[in-house]
């Protein structure tokens, strides 16, 4: 053979040897290096093809999921029947934090279990007990919880008209087609006859809040200003003064 013919047989000649037997049949020797190499390459090709198919299905699934989620409003997507003032105000501080709180509720619950959050709740509860008794009530349904809020509001309005201060006053209303609920820390009348809204904010550090936090606090007071107009319609009262206590 010439050099070119030898090189042709090296790259082209199959290395799988056929063994002739007495009966005229042929058998393939799969123990040869060529057979094992071909088999491994074939397996790798099948694995790559299968992985590509899986990746394609995952991409299609993500696209279908995105289209399905985008077809619903945020209220429908997160099964929200109403919005809270706290949830609306948190967006001005960090929108992604609000999104993660809706997507991962267990993260939000874990955050609410922090020591400083629990201390803040205790401070609000102690201030409420300074002027009114807190009676625990067992509830069985969601309607029971809403009924208790209405009873508390109807109980506080006569006290407010009599010149007393009330705390943890529930407010709610429909703003631009969305049902919003909130709680005002303290309500009272001033000597001029103006209704004063006070919000108590607790802090972990012994320092004044930043401008961004002040913006959140002012926004929360503004929401309380809008929402408390509806339950106070029966008293023909206008809110003329709002303050934030830190």
C-alpha positions as CSV (number, residue, x, y, z in Angstrom):
1,X,0.0,0.0,0.0
2,X,1.1,3.5,-0.6
3,X,1.1,6.1,2.2
4,X,-2.2,7.6,1.2
5,X,-3.8,4.2,1.0
6,X,-2.6,3.3,4.5
7,X,-3.9,6.6,5.9
8,X,-7.3,5.9,4.2
9,X,-7.6,2.5,5.8
10,X,-6.6,3.9,9.3
11,X,-9.5,6.4,9.3
12,X,-12.0,4.5,7.1
13,X,-11.6,0.8,7.8
14,X,-14.0,-0.4,10.5
15,X,-12.2,-1.9,13.5
16,X,-15.0,-4.3,14.4
17,X,-13.7,-7.7,13.4
18,X,-16.1,-10.3,11.9
19,X,-15.3,-13.8,13.0
20,X,-16.2,-16.6,10.6
21,X,-17.7,-19.7,12.1
22,X,-18.3,-23.1,10.7
23,X,-22.0,-22.5,10.1
24,X,-21.3,-19.6,7.8
25,X,-22.7,-17.0,10.3
26,X,-20.8,-14.0,11.4
27,X,-20.5,-12.5,14.9
28,X,-19.3,-9.1,15.8
29,X,-16.5,-8.6,18.4
30,X,-17.8,-5.8,20.6
31,X,-14.8,-6.0,22.9
32,X,-12.7,-4.1,20.4
33,X,-11.7,-0.5,21.2
34,X,-13.7,0.8,18.2
35,X,-16.9,-0.8,19.4
36,X,-16.7,0.6,22.9
37,X,-15.8,4.0,21.6
38,X,-18.7,4.0,19.2
39,X,-21.1,2.9,21.9
40,X,-19.9,5.6,24.3
41,X,-20.2,8.3,21.7
42,X,-23.7,7.1,20.8
43,X,-24.7,7.1,24.5
44,X,-23.3,10.6,24.9
45,X,-25.2,11.8,21.9
46,X,-28.4,10.3,23.3
47,X,-27.8,12.0,26.7
48,X,-27.1,15.3,25.1
49,X,-30.2,15.0,23.0
50,X,-32.3,14.1,26.0
51,X,-30.8,17.0,28.0
52,X,-31.6,19.4,25.2
53,X,-35.2,18.1,25.1
54,X,-35.5,18.6,28.9
55,X,-34.1,22.1,28.7
56,X,-36.5,22.9,25.8
57,X,-39.5,21.6,27.8
58,X,-38.3,23.7,30.8
59,X,-38.1,26.9,28.8
60,X,-41.6,26.2,27.3
61,X,-42.9,25.5,30.7
62,X,-41.5,28.8,32.1
63,X,-43.0,30.7,29.1
64,X,-46.4,29.1,29.7
65,X,-46.2,29.9,33.4
66,X,-45.3,33.5,32.7
67,X,-48.1,33.9,30.3
68,X,-50.5,32.3,32.8
69,X,-49.3,34.6,35.6
70,X,-49.5,37.7,33.5
71,X,-53.1,37.0,32.6
72,X,-54.1,37.7,36.2
73,X,-54.0,40.9,38.2
74,X,-51.7,41.0,41.2
75,X,-54.8,40.8,43.5
76,X,-55.9,37.6,41.7
77,X,-52.4,36.1,41.5
78,X,-51.7,36.4,45.2
79,X,-55.3,35.7,46.3
80,X,-55.7,39.1,47.9
81,X,-59.2,40.1,48.8
82,X,-58.0,43.4,50.2
83,X,-54.8,45.5,50.6
84,X,-53.4,46.7,53.9
85,X,-51.9,50.1,54.5
86,X,-48.7,48.5,55.6
87,X,-48.4,46.5,52.3
88,X,-49.0,49.7,50.3
89,X,-46.4,51.7,52.2
90,X,-43.7,49.0,52.1
91,X,-43.4,49.5,48.3
92,X,-42.0,53.0,48.8
93,X,-39.2,51.5,50.9
94,X,-38.3,48.4,48.8
95,X,-40.6,47.1,46.0
96,X,-38.7,43.8,45.7
97,X,-39.1,43.2,49.4
98,X,-42.8,43.5,49.0
99,X,-42.8,41.1,46.0
100,X,-40.7,38.5,47.9
101,X,-43.0,38.8,50.8
102,X,-45.9,37.8,48.5
103,X,-44.1,35.1,46.7
104,X,-42.5,33.6,49.8
105,X,-44.9,34.1,52.7
106,X,-42.7,32.0,55.1
107,X,-39.9,34.6,54.7
108,X,-42.4,37.4,55.8
109,X,-43.5,35.3,58.8
110,X,-39.9,34.7,59.8
111,X,-39.2,38.4,59.6
112,X,-42.2,39.2,61.8
113,X,-40.7,36.9,64.5
114,X,-37.7,39.0,65.1
115,X,-37.1,40.3,68.6
116,X,-37.4,44.0,67.7
117,X,-40.7,43.4,65.9
118,X,-42.1,41.6,68.9
119,X,-40.9,44.4,71.2
120,X,-42.7,46.9,69.0
121,X,-45.9,44.9,69.2
122,X,-45.7,44.8,73.0
123,X,-45.2,48.6,73.1
124,X,-48.3,49.1,71.0
125,X,-50.3,46.7,73.2
126,X,-49.2,48.4,76.4
127,X,-50.2,51.8,75.1
128,X,-53.6,50.4,74.1
129,X,-54.2,49.0,77.5
130,X,-53.4,52.4,79.1
131,X,-56.8,53.8,78.0
132,X,-59.0,50.7,77.3
133,X,-59.3,47.1,78.2
134,X,-58.3,44.4,75.7
135,X,-60.6,41.4,75.9
136,X,-59.4,38.3,74.0
137,X,-62.2,36.7,71.8
138,X,-62.1,33.3,70.2
139,X,-62.9,33.4,66.5
140,X,-63.7,30.6,64.1
141,X,-64.1,32.2,60.7
142,X,-62.8,35.2,58.8
143,X,-66.2,36.9,59.2
144,X,-65.8,36.8,63.0
145,X,-62.6,38.7,62.8
146,X,-64.1,41.4,60.6
147,X,-67.2,41.6,62.9
148,X,-64.9,42.3,65.9
149,X,-63.2,45.1,64.0
150,X,-66.6,46.7,63.3
151,X,-67.7,46.3,66.9
152,X,-64.5,48.0,68.1
153,X,-65.0,50.9,65.7
154,X,-68.6,51.4,66.7
155,X,-67.5,51.3,70.4
156,X,-64.7,53.9,69.8
157,X,-66.7,56.5,67.9
158,X,-68.9,57.6,70.8
159,X,-65.8,57.8,73.0
160,X,-64.1,59.9,70.4
161,X,-67.1,62.2,70.2
162,X,-67.0,62.6,74.0
163,X,-63.5,64.1,73.8
164,X,-61.6,61.0,74.8
165,X,-58.6,59.5,72.9
166,X,-58.9,56.1,71.3
167,X,-56.1,53.8,70.1
168,X,-55.9,51.0,67.5
169,X,-58.8,52.5,65.6
170,X,-59.7,50.3,62.6
171,X,-60.3,52.0,59.3
172,X,-61.2,50.8,55.8
173,X,-62.6,51.9,52.6
174,X,-62.7,51.5,48.8
175,X,-60.1,53.6,47.0
176,X,-60.0,53.5,43.2
177,X,-61.9,50.2,43.2
178,X,-59.6,48.5,45.7
179,X,-60.7,47.6,49.3
180,X,-58.0,48.9,51.7
181,X,-57.8,48.3,55.5
182,X,-55.6,49.8,58.2
183,X,-55.3,50.6,61.8
184,X,-54.7,54.1,63.3
185,X,-52.5,54.1,66.4
186,X,-54.3,57.0,68.1
187,X,-57.1,59.4,67.5
188,X,-58.3,62.4,69.5
189,X,-59.7,65.9,69.3
190,X,-57.6,68.9,69.9
191,X,-58.7,72.0,71.8
192,X,-59.6,73.7,68.5
193,X,-62.0,70.9,67.6
194,X,-59.6,69.3,65.0
195,X,-59.3,65.5,64.8
196,X,-55.6,64.6,65.5
197,X,-54.1,61.4,64.0
198,X,-51.0,60.1,65.8
199,X,-48.8,57.3,64.6
200,X,-46.3,55.6,66.9
201,X,-43.1,54.3,65.3
202,X,-40.6,52.2,67.2
203,X,-36.9,51.9,66.2
204,X,-34.2,49.4,66.9
205,X,-31.4,52.1,66.9
206,X,-31.4,55.1,69.1
207,X,-31.4,57.5,66.2
208,X,-33.7,59.5,64.0
209,X,-35.1,57.8,60.9
210,X,-33.7,58.5,57.4
211,X,-35.5,60.5,54.8
212,X,-36.7,57.3,53.1
213,X,-38.3,56.1,56.3
214,X,-39.9,59.4,56.9
215,X,-41.4,59.2,53.5
216,X,-42.9,55.8,54.4
217,X,-44.3,57.2,57.7
218,X,-45.9,60.2,56.0
219,X,-47.4,57.9,53.3
220,X,-48.9,55.7,56.0
221,X,-50.4,58.7,57.8
222,X,-51.8,59.9,54.5
223,X,-53.5,56.6,53.9
224,X,-55.0,56.8,57.4
225,X,-56.2,60.3,56.6
226,X,-58.1,59.0,53.5
227,X,-59.5,55.8,55.1
228,X,-60.8,57.3,58.3
229,X,-63.1,59.7,56.4
230,X,-65.5,56.8,55.6
231,X,-66.2,55.5,59.1
232,X,-66.5,59.0,60.5
233,X,-69.2,60.1,58.0
234,X,-71.8,59.4,60.6
235,X,-70.2,61.9,62.9
236,X,-69.8,64.6,60.2
237,X,-66.2,65.0,61.2
238,X,-63.3,66.2,59.0
239,X,-59.7,65.4,59.7
240,X,-57.6,68.5,59.8
241,X,-54.4,67.6,61.6
242,X,-52.1,64.6,61.4
243,X,-48.9,63.9,63.3
244,X,-46.3,61.1,63.7
245,X,-44.9,60.2,67.0
246,X,-41.4,58.6,67.0
